[in-house]
């Protein structure tokens, strides 16, 4: 039997619990750095006029790549992100909410929080609709 303090053994077991994550992170970073270094060392590095042109799926570039887009494209992207993030938040909420007691105060608080979240999302959608984001010419 060992006479080590409980805090020391608890700290060691905590470090051991995170060790696989540390190994995975080091492996991922090492793999990325290794590939970049090897590519720079042994890969071709020719420069030229043709190499510096924009690539448009095998087509000859028609204009410059610095073309302005209609703001609607960005607004559609933002609306997509709003709904995408909403789904990301709804899934863990649904898992937690189903485990709560329906008659508890915590259940009502969680329900009111998600109603507020959904309300703000609907307001963002209505705002985009009124601005004409979803109308294309």
C-alpha positions in Angstrom: 0.0 0.0 0.0 1.3 3.4 -0.9 1.2 6.5 1.3 1.0 9.1 -1.5 -1.4 12.0 -0.9 -4.8 11.7 -2.6 -4.3 15.0 -4.5 -1.1 13.6 -6.1 -2.7 10.4 -7.4 -5.8 12.4 -8.6 -3.5 14.7 -10.6 -1.6 11.9 -12.1 -4.8 10.1 -13.2 -6.2 13.3 -14.6 -3.0 13.8 -16.7 -3.3 10.1 -17.8 -6.9 10.7 -18.9 -5.8 13.6 -21.2 -2.7 11.8 -22.6 -4.5 10.2 -25.6 -5.9 13.6 -26.6 -2.4 15.1 -26.4 -1.0 12.3 -28.5 -3.7 12.8 -31.1 -3.1 16.6 -31.3 0.7 16.2 -31.5 0.2 13.5 -34.2 -2.1 15.8 -36.3 0.1 18.8 -36.0 3.2 16.8 -36.7 1.6 15.2 -39.8 0.6 18.6 -41.1 4.0 20.2 -40.5 5.8 17.1 -41.9 3.7 17.3 -45.2 4.4 21.0 -45.6 8.1 20.6 -45.1 8.5 17.6 -47.3 6.4 19.3 -50.1 8.6 22.4 -49.9 11.8 20.4 -50.0 11.1 17.9 -52.7 8.1 19.3 -54.6 8.4 21.3 -57.8 8.6 25.1 -57.4 8.4 26.5 -60.9 7.1 30.0 -61.4 5.8 31.7 -64.5 3.1 33.6 -66.2 0.9 30.6 -66.8 1.4 29.3 -63.3 0.2 32.5 -61.7 -3.1 32.7 -63.6 -6.4 32.1 -62.0 -7.7 28.6 -62.5 -11.4 28.4 -63.5 -12.1 24.6 -63.9 -10.0 24.2 -67.0 -11.5 27.2 -68.8 -9.5 30.2 -70.0 -10.0 33.0 -67.5 -12.4 35.7 -69.0 -12.0 38.5 -66.6 -10.3 39.4 -63.4 -11.1 37.4 -60.2 -11.9 40.7 -58.4 -15.5 40.7 -59.5 -18.3 42.3 -57.3 -21.1 40.1 -56.3 -24.6 41.1 -55.3 -25.1 41.5 -51.6 -27.9 39.0 -51.7 -25.4 36.2 -52.0 -23.8 37.2 -48.7 -27.2 37.7 -47.0 -28.3 34.2 -48.1 -25.0 32.8 -46.7 -25.7 34.6 -43.4 -29.3 33.2 -43.2 -27.9 29.7 -43.9 -25.4 30.2 -41.1 -28.2 31.3 -38.7 -30.2 28.1 -39.4 -27.1 25.9 -39.4 -26.1 27.2 -35.9 -29.6 26.8 -34.8 -29.5 23.1 -35.6 -26.2 22.8 -33.8 -27.7 24.3 -30.7 -31.0 22.4 -30.9 -29.6 18.9 -30.9 -27.8 19.1 -27.5 -30.7 21.0 -26.1 -33.1 18.3 -27.1 -30.9 15.6 -25.5 -30.8 17.5 -22.2 -34.4 18.6 -22.2 -35.7 15.1 -22.5 -33.9 14.1 -19.3 -35.4 16.9 -17.2 -38.4 16.4 -15.0 -41.4 17.9 -16.7 -42.8 19.4 -13.5 -39.5 21.1 -12.4 -38.6 24.7 -12.6 -35.5 23.8 -14.6 -37.6 22.3 -17.3 -39.6 25.5 -17.7 -36.4 27.6 -17.8 -34.9 25.4 -20.5 -38.2 25.6 -22.5 -38.3 29.4 -22.2 -34.7 29.7 -23.3 -35.2 27.7 -26.5 -38.4 29.6 -27.3 -36.4 32.8 -27.0 -33.7 31.3 -29.2 -36.3 30.2 -31.8 -38.0 33.6 -31.6 -34.8 35.5 -32.4 -34.2 33.1 -35.4 -37.6 33.7 -36.8 -37.1 37.5 -36.4 -33.9 37.2 -38.4 -35.7 35.2 -41.1 -38.5 37.8 -41.3 -36.0 40.6 -41.5 -34.3 38.9 -44.4 -37.6 38.2 -46.1 -38.6 41.9 -45.8 -35.3 43.0 -47.2 -35.9 40.9 -50.3 -33.0 38.4 -49.6 -35.0 35.5 -51.0 -36.0 37.2 -54.2 -33.8 36.6 -57.2 -34.3 38.5 -60.4 
